[in-house]
Amino acid sequence: MSQALIISFHYKRLTKSESDSGHVQSFRRAIYPAKDILAGTVISEKDLITLRPCTGIGAEHYYDILNKKITVDIKKLIPFN
């Protein structure tokens, strides 16, 4: 596989700048709630935002969590885990 982002496989190779710097987590993005989400809500695109640093669920899983039902209340901008 090349170093290109392959969205269909949810795979991204470590880039040279990421490996050289040792800041893999700070360079990559994670999925965060864009607003407070109540339990029982089905997640839609308007509920999510991707931000740095990568804490919690990585942005490569964005489409995996769309249309999933939230079981507990989640606060805005607190990383999913």
C-alpha positions as CSV (number, residue, x, y, z in Angstrom):
1,M,0.0,0.0,0.0
2,S,1.1,3.5,-0.7
3,Q,1.3,6.3,2.0
4,A,-1.9,7.7,0.7
5,L,-5.0,7.8,2.8
6,I,-7.3,4.9,1.7
7,I,-10.7,5.8,3.0
8,S,-12.5,2.6,2.0
9,F,-10.1,0.6,4.2
10,H,-9.8,3.1,7.1
11,Y,-6.1,2.9,6.9
12,K,-3.4,5.6,7.0
13,R,0.2,4.9,7.0
14,L,2.5,6.7,9.4
15,T,4.1,9.6,7.5
16,K,7.8,10.5,7.7
17,S,7.1,13.7,9.5
18,E,4.9,11.9,12.1
19,S,7.5,9.3,12.8
20,D,10.5,11.7,12.8
21,S,8.8,14.1,15.3
22,G,7.3,11.5,17.6
23,H,4.0,13.5,17.6
24,V,1.8,11.0,16.0
25,Q,-1.1,11.7,18.3
26,S,-0.9,15.5,18.0
27,F,-0.8,15.4,14.2
28,R,-3.8,13.2,13.7
29,R,-7.5,14.0,14.2
30,A,-10.1,12.5,16.5
31,I,-13.9,12.6,16.5
32,Y,-15.5,14.9,19.0
33,P,-19.1,15.8,19.7
34,A,-19.9,19.2,18.1
35,K,-22.6,19.8,20.6
36,D,-24.1,18.1,23.8
37,I,-25.7,14.8,22.7
38,L,-28.4,13.2,24.8
39,A,-28.8,9.5,25.4
40,G,-31.0,7.9,22.8
41,T,-29.9,10.2,20.0
42,V,-28.8,8.6,16.7
43,I,-25.5,10.2,15.6
44,S,-25.6,12.3,12.5
45,E,-22.9,14.3,10.7
46,K,-24.2,17.5,12.3
47,D,-23.4,16.0,15.8
48,L,-19.7,15.4,15.0
49,I,-16.5,17.3,14.3
50,T,-12.9,16.2,13.8
51,L,-10.2,18.0,15.7
52,R,-6.6,17.6,16.8
53,P,-5.1,16.0,18.9
54,C,-6.1,12.4,18.4
55,T,-7.5,11.4,21.7
56,G,-10.4,8.9,21.9
57,I,-11.7,7.6,18.6
58,G,-9.6,8.4,15.6
59,A,-11.1,10.3,12.6
60,E,-10.7,7.2,10.4
61,H,-13.7,5.7,12.3
62,Y,-16.0,8.7,11.5
63,Y,-18.3,6.7,9.2
64,D,-18.3,3.7,11.5
65,I,-20.0,5.7,14.3
66,L,-22.5,7.6,12.1
67,N,-26.1,6.3,12.7
68,K,-25.2,4.7,16.0
69,K,-27.4,5.3,19.0
70,I,-25.9,7.1,22.0
71,T,-26.5,5.2,25.3
72,V,-25.3,8.0,27.7
73,D,-25.3,11.8,27.6
74,I,-22.1,13.2,26.0
75,K,-20.8,16.7,26.5
76,K,-19.6,19.0,23.7
77,L,-15.9,18.6,22.7
78,I,-15.2,15.8,25.2
79,P,-13.4,13.0,23.3
80,F,-15.4,9.8,22.6
81,N,-13.9,6.7,24.2
